[in-house]
Amino acid sequence: MTSVFKKAICSTVTILSCATQTAIATPEIAWSQSGFDQPESVLAHPGEPLLYVSNINGSPTELNSKGYISLLSDDGSIIQHVWVNGMDAPKGMAMDADYLYVADMQRLHIIDYKQGKLIRSITAETSTMLNDITIDDAGIVYISDLTGGGIYRYRNNTLTQWISSDQLPHPNGLTVKDGALIVATWGEGMKEDFSTATLGGLVSINLETGTLSPYKSAQQFGNLDGIASVGDSLLISDWLNGKIFEFKNNTVRLLMETGKHAADISTKGEYLYIPMMFSQRIEAYKIQP
């Protein structure tokens, strides 16, 4: 999922079941921690042995003021179960040298993570479900709107829509890689149960021009949620079907099956962190080529 601080092998859109050279081996579970309240996102601090977990604590669309962030050590030990609260249905997160940013329905929360204090909340009036967040090298914050569509940007203390809903109807996971914003989309024709008529795929957006370029070999393979970078690979979670995919060398392959509702993943070093949203737990997997 999330960037912090900061040809073609096949011509079809089918998922290849065979591994490519130097593909990541099937991850092995390192630990599992339970007791959360609809954990939607887990984010690893880049410089400290800390994890942040967003807890929806209710319906994914409910404005109940019960949402909160948990603080964990990177071995899964809970440091503070309710670390920062006063949110509705917090989802994706990203951080820079000063702040932790949290997407929450129509609001972007800004947390001083050194103090553990929510210092500002900004509303994007035209949005409906702000979902994932990433930050580029210039410090610009990007936020996807899963149900409303489009991408928002927060820069110069202002939150505005950058990519329209017509261009990206249901974007979700975001990461910045090689000077581009990579978007994992949910699919099109979304229904009430979040299933879709067409599955989602990967899209690259030029950060300078805003030009969209879908990856031809990575389309229609899942209801995609989180996206994270590991070396030359991208790891992507399929929320509805409970799968983790690897995208490498223009090839998508199934890496592992986790069970349904694997949400906004993140990576750090040799570990992959997965929030199992309706199983109320966080799982950590050791990953290696």
C-alpha positions in Angstrom: 0.0 0.0 0.0 1.6 2.8 0.9 4.8 4.6 0.0 6.3 6.2 3.1 8.7 9.1 3.6 9.9 9.2 1.2 8.4 -5.8 -21.8 5.7 -7.6 -21.9 6.0 -11.3 -21.0 2.4 -12.1 -21.8 -0.1 -10.4 -24.0 -3.2 -11.5 -22.3 -5.0 -10.3 -19.2 -5.1 -13.7 -17.6 -3.3 -14.5 -14.3 -0.2 -16.7 -14.9 0.0 -19.4 -12.3 3.7 -20.1 -13.0 6.4 -18.2 -11.2 8.7 -15.9 -13.0 12.4 -15.7 -12.4 13.4 -14.5 -8.9 9.7 -14.4 -7.9 8.9 -14.2 -4.2 8.5 -17.5 -2.5 5.3 -18.3 -0.7 5.4 -16.2 2.5 5.5 -18.0 5.9 3.5 -16.6 8.8 5.6 -15.0 11.5 2.9 -13.9 13.9 -0.8 -13.2 14.3 -2.5 -10.7 16.7 -6.2 -10.6 17.3 -8.6 -8.3 19.2 -9.0 -5.5 16.7 -12.2 -3.8 15.5 -12.5 -4.2 11.7 -8.8 -3.4 11.1 -8.6 -1.9 7.6 -5.0 -0.8 7.2 -1.6 -1.6 8.8 1.3 0.7 8.3 4.9 0.1 9.3 7.0 3.0 10.6 10.0 3.3 8.3 12.6 4.0 11.0 11.1 2.6 14.2 9.9 -0.9 15.2 6.3 0.3 15.2 3.1 -0.5 13.4 -0.1 1.6 13.1 -3.5 -0.1 12.7 -6.7 1.7 11.6 -9.8 0.3 13.2 -13.1 1.1 11.5 -15.1 -0.2 14.6 -18.5 -0.4 12.9 -19.8 -0.3 9.4 -17.2 0.7 6.7 -19.5 3.7 5.9 -20.7 4.5 9.4 -20.2 8.0 10.8 -20.1 6.9 14.5 -17.0 8.7 15.9 -15.8 5.2 17.2 -13.0 4.7 14.8 -9.4 4.7 16.2 -5.8 3.9 15.5 -3.8 1.2 17.4 -0.1 1.3 18.1 1.9 -2.0 18.0 5.5 -3.0 18.1 6.6 -4.8 15.0 6.6 -8.2 16.7 2.8 -7.8 17.1 2.8 -6.7 20.7 0.1 -4.1 21.5 1.6 -1.0 22.9 -1.7 1.0 23.0 -4.9 -0.5 21.8 -6.7 2.9 21.4 -3.8 5.2 20.6 -5.7 8.0 18.7 -9.5 8.1 18.5 -12.3 10.4 17.5 -12.6 9.1 14.0 -15.5 7.5 12.0 -14.3 4.7 9.7 -10.6 5.2 9.3 -8.9 3.3 6.5 -5.6 3.9 4.6 -2.6 5.6 6.2 0.7 7.1 5.1 3.4 9.0 7.0 6.2 11.5 6.4 8.8 12.9 8.7 6.2 14.8 10.8 2.7 13.4 10.4 0.6 10.4 10.0 -2.2 10.8 7.5 -5.4 8.9 7.8 -8.3 8.6 5.2 -11.7 8.6 6.8 -14.8 8.8 4.7 -14.9 12.4 3.5 -12.1 13.5 5.8 -8.3 13.5 5.8 -6.9 13.3 9.4 -3.5 14.6 10.2 -1.9 13.2 13.3 1.3 14.3 15.1 2.5 10.8 15.7 5.3 11.9 18.0 2.7 13.2 20.4 0.0 10.7 19.5 -2.4 13.6 18.8 -4.9 14.4 16.1 -4.2 18.0 15.1 -6.3 18.6 12.0 -9.1 17.1 9.9 -9.9 18.4 6.4 -13.1 17.6 4.5 -13.2 16.8 0.8 -16.9 17.8 0.2 -17.1 16.0 -3.2 -15.7 12.7 -1.9 -17.7 9.8 -0.4 -15.2 7.2 0.9 -11.6 8.3 1.0 -9.6 5.1 1.2 -5.9 4.7 0.6 -3.0 7.2 0.9 0.5 7.5 -0.3 3.1 10.3 -0.4 5.6 11.2 -3.2 9.1 12.5 -2.9 7.9 16.1 -3.0 5.7 15.5 0.0 2.4 15.6 -1.9 -0.2 13.4 -0.3 -2.5 11.3 -2.6 -5.8 9.9 -1.5 -8.1 7.5 -3.4 -11.9 7.7 -3.2 -13.2 4.1 -3.5 -16.9 4.7 -3.9 -17.0 8.3 -5.2 -14.1 7.8 -7.7 -11.0 9.8 -8.5 -7.8 10.7 -6.7 -7.4 13.7 -4.3 -4.2 15.6 -3.5 -3.2 17.3 -0.3 -0.5 20.0 -0.9 0.1 23.5 0.4 -2.4 22.8 3.2 -5.2 22.3 0.6 -7.1 19.1 -0.3 -8.5 19.0 -3.9 -9.5 16.5 -6.5 -6.7 15.7 -9.0 -8.0 12.7 -11.1 -11.7 12.7 -11.8 -14.2 9.9 -11.1 -14.7 9.5 -14.9 -11.1 8.7 -15.3 -10.9 6.3 -12.3 -14.4 5.2 -11.1 -13.2 3.0 -8.1 -9.5 3.4 -7.2 -8.2 1.9 -4.0 -4.6 1.0 -3.2 -1.9 3.6 -3.9 1.9 3.6 -3.9 4.5 5.8 -5.6 7.2 3.8 -7.5 9.7 5.0 -10.1 8.2 8.4 -10.4 4.7 7.3 -10.9 1.6 6.9 -8.8 0.5 3.2 -9.1 -3.2 2.6 -8.5 -4.9 -0.7 -7.6 -8.5 -0.4 -8.8 -11.5 -2.2 -7.3 -13.3 -2.8 -10.6 -16.3 -1.3 -12.3 -20.0 -1.7 -11.8 -19.8 -1.8 -8.0 -22.8 -3.4 -6.2 -24.1 -3.0 -2.6 -22.0 -6.0 -1.4 -18.9 -4.4 -3.0 -18.7 -7.1 -5.7 -18.3 -5.7 -9.3 -19.3 -6.5 -12.8 -15.7 -6.2 -13.9 -12.6 -6.9 -11.8 -10.0 -4.3 -11.1 -6.4 -4.0 -12.2 -3.3 -1.7 -12.1 -3.0 1.8 -13.5 0.1 4.0 -13.6 -0.4 7.8 -13.4 2.3 10.3 -14.4 2.9 12.6 -11.4 3.8 15.5 -13.6 1.0 15.3 -16.3 -1.7 13.2 -14.6 -1.7 10.9 -17.7 -3.2 7.5 -17.0 -1.6 4.3 -18.4 -3.2 1.0 -17.5 -0.9 -2.0 -17.3 -2.1 -4.2 -20.2 -0.9 -7.4 -18.5 -2.5 -6.5 -15.1 -6.2 -6.0 -15.7 -9.3 -7.6 -14.4 -7.7 -9.9 -11.8 -9.4 -8.9 -8.5 -11.3 -6.5 -6.3 -8.0 -4.8 -5.3 -7.4 -3.2 -2.0 -3.8 -2.6 -0.7 -0.6 -2.4 -2.7 2.9 -2.4 -1.5 6.4 -2.5 -3.1 9.1 -5.2 -2.4 12.2 -4.7 -4.5 11.1 -5.0 -8.2 7.8 -6.5 -7.2 4.4 -5.1 -6.3 2.2 -7.0 -3.9 -1.6 -6.5 -4.2 -4.4 -7.7 -2.0 -7.8 -8.8 -3.3 -10.2 -7.9 -0.5 -13.3 -9.8 -1.7 -11.6 -13.0 -2.6 -8.8 -13.1 0.0 -5.8 -13.3 -2.3 -2.3 -11.7 -2.5 -0.8 -11.2 -5.9 2.7 -10.4 -7.1 3.2 -8.2 -10.1 6.7 -8.4 -11.6 8.1 -8.3 -15.1 4.7 -7.3 -16.4 3.2 -10.6 -15.1 0.6 -11.1 -12.4 0.7 -14.3 -10.4 -1.1 -15.6 -7.3 1.3 -15.4 -4.4 -0.9 -16.7 -1.6 -4.5 -17.1 -0.3 -5.3 -15.5 3.0 -9.0 -15.9 3.4 -11.6 -13.2 2.6 -11.2 -9.5 3.5 -7.4 -9.1 3.4 -7.4 -5.3 3.3 -4.7 -2.5 3.1 -1.4 -4.3 3.3 2.1 -2.8 3.9 5.7 -4.1 3.8 8.9 -3.3 5.6 12.1 -5.2 5.1 11.3 -8.9 4.9 7.8 -8.7 6.3 4.4 -8.3 4.8 1.6 -7.1 7.2 -2.0 -8.0 6.4 -5.1 -6.6 8.2 -7.8 -9.3 8.1 -10.7 -6.9 8.4 -13.6 -9.1 9.5 -11.5 -11.7 11.3 -10.4 -8.9 13.7 -6.7 -9.6 13.4 -3.3 -8.6 12.0 -1.0 -11.2 10.3 2.7 -10.8 9.6 4.4 -12.9 7.0 8.1 -13.3 6.2 8.7 -12.8 2.6 11.9 -13.6 0.6 12.8 -14.2 -3.0 
